[in-house]
Amino acid sequence: MKHWIALSLLVAAFHAGAAQAQKLSERSECEAINGTWTLQTGQPARVATCILTRSYTLPSGTRLTVNPGIDISVRQGGQLTIDGELDLLDTTTLELRGGNVFNNGRIITDGRASVIHNSGWLYNYSELAMDGDLIVNYSRIDPNSGARYCLMNFGVISAFSGSNIHSRGCIDGQTTGRLHLHRGAKMYNKADAIYRGMRDRIDGEFENWILGYAEFGNTTIGTLGAISNRGRIRATRDFFNINEDADLTVHYGGEFLVQASTFRVDGIASFAGGDLDTTQRTVAIQVGTHGAIRMTGESVARHSSLTTTVANDGGIGVECKATWQQTASH
């Protein structure tokens, strides 16, 4: 058995060592990825920026580590394709400023490192693993397509404890995109931001601000997870689940539109002046043993006798101190 374990460790070490290691810390290493090295002055934490205005592909099986204080800026005409692994160490940034990034491998942010999306297209087909921050600024219009620049997520965005996602722009999950906010991670979907996800899990905190729009596909708020909504949230596809000890809070002026087949509440769904709307699709509302839907203040629940059914599994059920409004049947 000991020989087998030793052999397994040897094989694992061999495969780990097989990955080609590159680093970005000086001019020659920037030029090796078709970049232009520009020194930064007046900012003690910044050393230099490697500016890409041409194309570079990080090969599969290659790990590029960007040293602290070094930034990669993908500008107009530049394209960075990641088939391997890009590791942004503490205080580094990957910035899109008119260029495009295609991630087929893995982008990792450590510590205070960040990915900053200003303009251009970021296509994530694999994984963004965030120990640092993801910043999606207000996006301009692509002059070629007429569409608003977006972070197009076909893979998974994994935000770990201590990381933050700040979005003033557009994150679009397309048909396969997933967001996993781990416990201790936060996402702020700010005014005028658009978020769309297809298969999300919220174990951390998701805040949808006034004038923010979030659209969730099959989504679960995990235990101790929370969504706070002051804008507009639309739940679509098959289910939207709130696990035990999890919270959904819709504040005054906020709206939660349910178009999912099932809205399952094992935690708490609080409508503190915000509205619940289930009029646009057949919805089964299920309230678990420890679950509750609480309507207070100026909240309004809109539903149809044919489109909404409420099943209570022995729990608190629905506490309505507001308006429960039935519309005409569809």
C-alpha positions, -999 to +999 in steps of 0.1 A: +000+000+000+028+024+009+045+017-025+012+025-043+008+058-024+044+067-031+039+059-068+007+080-069+025+110-054+053+106-079+029+105-108+010+136-095+043+154-091+053+145-126+020+159-140+023+190-119+058+196-132+047+189-168+029+222-169+050+249-185+055+279-162+058+315-174+059+347-155+053+383-162+076+406-142+098+425-167+100+440-201+113+409-220+085+388-206+059+413-217+074+414-252+072+376-253+034+378-251+033+405-279+029+433-253+044+468-249+061+475-215+051+509-200+065+519-166+041+534-141+051+564-120+036+581-090+018+550-078+040+531-052+020+498-056+022+499-094+053+489-113+044+487-150+017+479-175+020+453-203-002+467-231-016+443-257-027+458-290-019+425-309-030+389-304-015+364-280-026+329-271-015+314-238-011+277-247-029+248-230-007+234-202+010+267-196+006+287-164+014+325-167+019+341-133+017+379-132+038+394-104+024+419-080+023+455-093+021+444-129-010+451-150-021+436-183-042+460-204-059+447-235-064+477-257-081+483-291-069+457-316-056+435-289-068+399-282-057+376-253-068+340-256-062+319-226-061+281-232-039+276-202-040+293-168-035+330-160-027+336-123-030+372-112-011+377-079-018+402-052-024+438-066-022+429-102-050+436-127-062+423-160-079+452-177-100+452-209-100+487-225-113+481-260-097+447-266-111+412-262-103+383-239-113+346-246-109+324-216-109+287-225-088+277-195-087+294-161-082+330-148-073+332-111-072+363-090-053+361-057-056+385-028-062+421-040-058+412-077-087+421-100-102+417-134-115+451-147-138+451-176-142+486-191-149+480-228-144+452-252-157+416-250-147+391-223-158+356-232-155+331-204-159+295-217-143+279-186-137+294-152-130+327-135-118+317-100-119+349-079-101+352-046-097+389-056-122+412-073-141+413-106-150+448-116-174+453-146-177+490-153-204+507-173-200+493-209-201+514-240-217+502-273-197+481-297-195+502-329-194+471-350-224+451-337-243+479-320-246+458-288-235+468-254-201+453-244-206+424-220-188+398-200-202+368-218-202+339-193-206+304-209-187+288-180-186+295-143-176+325-122-165+312-088-162+339-062-146+327-030-147+341+006-134+376+007-139+383-030-162+410-044-179+414-078-188+450-086-209+454-117-221+486-133-222+470-167-233+437-182-227+401-172-246+377-195-248+340-186-262+331-220-275+295-219-249+277-198-233+304-176-231+298-138-223+320-109-212+305-075-209+330-047-192+310-019-198+319+017-181+352+025-182+364-012-203+394-023-217+407-056-230+442-061-253+446-091-254+484-092-277+510-109-281+503-146-263+470-144-276+439-161-270+404-148-282+372-164-274+337-150-286+303-160-276+280-131-265+300-100-258+292-064-257+320-038-240+309-006-227+345-001-245+378-006-260+392-038-272+428-037-293+442-066-294+480-063-320+505-073-323+504-112-303+472-112-317+442-132-309+406-124-323+375-142-318+341-126-323+307-142-323+276-120-310+292-088-305+282-052-298+305-023-278+282-001-279+280+037-268+314+052-268+329+017-288+361+010-302+381-019-312+417-012-332+434-040-340+471-045-343+468-082-359+442-104-352+405-103-368+379-127-367+342-118-370+320-149-367+283-160-376+254-137-369+265-101-359+292-076-351+278-042-344+294-009-328+269+015-333+268+052-315+297+070-313+316+037-329+349+029-345+368+000-354+404+009-372+427-015-371+462-003-394+492-010-395+498-047-381+464-056-398+438-076-394+400-077-410+385-108-414+347-107-416+330-141-400+298-128-422+266-126-414+263-088-407+288-061-395+269-031-391+287+002-374+268+031-359+299+044-374+334+046-387+355+017-394+390+030-412+416+010-406+448+030-424+472+007-413+453-024-436+434-048-441+397-057-455+390-091-464+355-103-489+364-130-469+356-161-465+318-158-479+288-140-460+289-107-461+264-078-451+282-046-439+257-019-433+268+016-413+243+037-415+234+073-392+262+084-400+286+055-420+318+054-431+344+029-436+377+047-455+406+031-453+439+050-456+476+044-467+487+010-459+453-006-482+439-033-484+402-043-500+398-077-511+364-088-538+346-108-561+319-095-550+296-123-513+305-125-504+303-088-508+276-062-494+278-027-485+246-008-476+248+029-455+219+042-465+226+079-444+257+083-453+294+089-466+297+053-476+332+041-478+361+065-495+389+047-497+423+063-499+440+029-519+434-003-524+400-018-540+408-052-556+384-075-557+393-112-579+379-139-572+343-148-550+338-179 
